[in-house]
Amino acid sequence: MPETTPGNVFAGHVLEWHSEEGWGVLASEALPDRVWAHFSVIQAEGFRELTVGQPVTFSAEEAEQDEFHWRAVCVWPEAEAHRQSNGDGPGFSSGLDITFDS
């Protein structure tokens, strides 16, 4: 089993997503098992859901959730920048992604 801490961030994708129930399953080659994810940990504005096959970046912790041994702590959909607060005060962050057509 890989040595991981809750602060570790993994690249992966969505294996399944149940919009009506608000949860799904993520996978990463860096982890030995699938990862359970709840909509509340998705870092996005508005209605938070994922789609099957969607690339994501996420942090996870070892935890027993249903039949899963890993639970997502934060999930950043590919379109969202990975910004993690340091927890010191109210803090604000912003970002800018620029894509040029060639």
Secondary structure as the mmCIF struct_conf table of DSSP 4:
data_model
#
loop_
_struct_conf.conf_type_id
_struct_conf.id
_struct_conf.beg_label_comp_id
_struct_conf.beg_label_asym_id
_struct_conf.beg_label_seq_id
_struct_conf.end_label_comp_id
_struct_conf.end_label_asym_id
_struct_conf.end_label_seq_id
TURN_TY1_P TURN_TY1_P1 PRO A 6 GLY A 7
STRN STRN1 VAL A 9 HIS A 18
TURN_TY1_P TURN_TY1_P2 SER A 19 GLY A 22
STRN STRN2 TRP A 23 ALA A 27
TURN_TY1_P TURN_TY1_P3 GLU A 29 ALA A 30
BEND BEND1 LEU A 31 ASP A 33
STRN STRN3 VAL A 35 HIS A 38
HELX_RH_3T_P HELX_RH_3T_P1 PHE A 39 VAL A 41
STRN STRN4 ILE A 42 ILE A 42
BEND BEND2 GLU A 45 PHE A 47
TURN_TY1_P TURN_TY1_P4 VAL A 52 GLY A 53
STRN STRN5 PRO A 55 GLN A 65
TURN_TY1_P TURN_TY1_P5 ASP A 66 GLU A 67
STRN STRN6 PHE A 68 PRO A 77
TURN_TY1_P TURN_TY1_P6 GLU A 78 ALA A 79
BEND BEND3 GLU A 80 GLU A 80
BEND BEND4 GLY A 87 PRO A 90
#
